[in-house]
Amino acid sequence: MSQLTAADLEHAIRNVPDFPRPGIQFKDITPVLADARLFAASVDLLTTGFAPGSVDAVVGIDARGFIFAAAAALKLQAGFVPVRKQGKLPFQTIEQSYELEYGSNTVAVHVDAVKPGARVLLIDDLLATGGTAWAAATLLKRLGAEVMAVSFLIELAFLKGRARLGEHTVRSLVVY
């Protein structure tokens, strides 16, 4: 069996024009998820450079980031931590708001999600403007965690989200 690459993932990502509204070119990752070999390759590539035990937690951003982060946590023998939209977590949380192109949003994490000094890998499916990932990284720093890297399946480079995460190591598998 040949080693799959980011190019194989890119080939499987489906472009859906005008979804969810006219002018948007939606990057549909469901073909990657539906193919066991591609899904496994995506997790392998998102965790490149990290060995089992090298991170204490893999943090996934609501909602598609959960898919990749949970699988990565199992691979790295680490805990999985969800960063969710405001009001979705049942225990005491800390929250971080961020600006969107039109408005703002807030994400949250449990106050005990990671211990001070914890080494974390932050994963999401898509880097666009960087607001959500910045807010998640900020929450983790507020809890005292060390964000080792922020990894994405897809980056929309023309939206310059990487710049918003300037202090962090940012890794993207497929860049448009």
C-alpha positions in Angstrom: 0.0 0.0 0.0 1.5 3.4 -1.0 1.8 6.2 1.5 -1.0 8.8 1.0 -0.1 12.5 0.9 -1.8 15.8 1.3 -2.3 15.9 -2.4 -4.4 12.7 -2.1 -6.5 14.5 0.5 -6.8 17.6 -1.7 -8.0 15.5 -4.6 -10.8 14.0 -2.4 -12.0 17.4 -1.0 -15.2 18.4 -2.8 -15.8 22.0 -3.8 -19.4 23.0 -3.4 -20.1 26.3 -5.1 -22.6 28.8 -3.5 -22.9 27.0 -0.2 -24.1 28.0 2.3 -24.8 31.2 0.3 -23.9 32.6 -3.1 -20.2 33.4 -3.6 -19.0 30.9 -1.1 -16.9 27.9 -2.3 -17.5 25.4 0.4 -14.7 22.8 1.0 -16.6 19.6 1.7 -14.4 17.1 3.7 -17.0 14.3 3.9 -15.3 12.3 1.1 -12.1 12.3 3.2 -14.0 11.1 6.2 -15.9 8.4 4.3 -12.6 6.8 3.0 -10.9 5.0 5.9 -7.4 5.3 4.2 -7.8 9.0 3.6 -9.2 9.6 7.1 -6.3 7.7 8.6 -3.8 9.6 6.4 -5.3 12.9 7.5 -4.8 12.1 11.1 -1.3 10.9 10.5 -0.4 14.1 8.6 -2.1 16.3 11.2 0.1 14.7 13.9 3.4 14.6 12.0 6.3 15.3 14.4 4.3 14.2 17.4 4.9 10.9 19.0 2.7 9.1 21.5 3.2 10.8 24.9 4.6 14.0 23.4 1.4 15.9 24.2 -0.9 15.8 27.1 -4.1 16.7 25.2 -5.3 17.2 21.7 -7.9 20.0 21.6 -10.6 20.0 18.9 -12.6 23.0 17.8 -16.4 22.7 17.5 -17.5 20.8 15.5 -15.6 19.2 12.6 -12.3 19.7 14.5 -13.7 17.2 17.0 -13.5 14.4 14.4 -9.8 14.8 13.7 -8.7 15.8 17.2 -10.4 12.8 18.9 -8.7 10.4 16.4 -5.4 12.2 16.9 -5.7 12.0 20.7 -6.1 8.2 20.5 -3.1 8.0 18.1 -0.9 10.2 20.4 -2.2 8.5 23.6 -3.4 11.8 24.9 -6.6 13.2 26.3 -9.2 14.9 24.0 -10.5 18.4 25.0 -13.4 20.0 23.2 -13.6 23.8 22.6 -17.3 24.5 22.0 -19.5 27.3 21.2 -20.8 29.3 24.1 -23.4 27.6 26.2 -22.7 24.1 25.0 -20.5 22.8 27.8 -22.2 21.5 31.0 -19.6 22.5 33.6 -18.0 25.8 34.6 -16.2 27.4 31.7 -14.0 30.2 30.6 -15.0 32.0 27.4 -13.3 34.0 24.7 -15.0 36.2 22.2 -13.7 37.0 18.8 -14.7 39.0 15.7 -16.1 37.6 12.6 -16.4 39.2 9.2 -19.9 40.2 10.2 -20.3 40.2 13.9 -18.7 38.2 16.7 -18.8 34.8 18.3 -17.7 33.2 21.6 -16.1 29.8 22.4 -15.7 28.1 25.7 -13.7 25.4 27.4 -14.1 23.8 30.8 -12.1 25.5 33.6 -10.4 22.1 34.4 -9.9 21.0 30.7 -6.1 21.1 30.9 -3.6 21.6 33.8 -1.1 24.5 33.8 2.0 23.4 31.9 0.0 20.9 29.7 1.4 20.4 26.2 -1.4 20.6 23.7 -1.9 20.2 20.0 -4.9 22.2 18.7 -6.7 20.8 15.6 -9.4 22.1 13.4 -10.6 21.2 9.9 -10.3 24.7 8.4 -8.3 27.9 8.9 -10.1 30.8 7.4 -9.8 34.2 9.1 -8.3 32.6 12.2 -10.7 34.0 14.7 -11.9 30.7 16.1 -8.5 29.2 16.3 -7.1 32.3 17.9 -9.9 32.3 20.5 -9.3 28.6 21.3 -5.5 29.1 21.6 -6.1 32.1 23.9 -8.4 30.0 26.1 -5.7 27.3 26.4 -3.1 29.9 27.3 -5.4 31.4 29.9 -5.5 27.9 31.5 -1.7 27.8 31.5 -1.3 25.3 28.6 1.6 25.3 26.1 0.1 25.2 22.6 2.7 23.1 20.7 1.1 23.6 17.3 -2.1 24.5 15.6 -2.9 22.0 12.8 -5.6 22.3 10.1 -6.7 20.0 7.3 -7.4 23.0 5.0 -6.2 26.6 5.0 -7.9 29.3 2.9 -4.7 31.4 2.6 -6.4 34.3 0.9 -8.2 35.0 4.1 -4.9 35.5 6.0 -5.9 33.6 9.1 -2.3 32.4 9.7 -1.4 36.0 10.5 -3.9 36.0 13.4 -2.1 33.0 14.9 1.4 34.6 14.4 2.9 33.5 17.7 1.9 29.8 17.1 3.3 27.1 14.9 0.7 26.7 12.2 0.5 23.7 10.0 -2.0 23.1 7.2 -2.2 20.1 5.0 -4.1 21.5 2.0 -3.8 25.2 1.2 -6.1 27.0 -1.2 
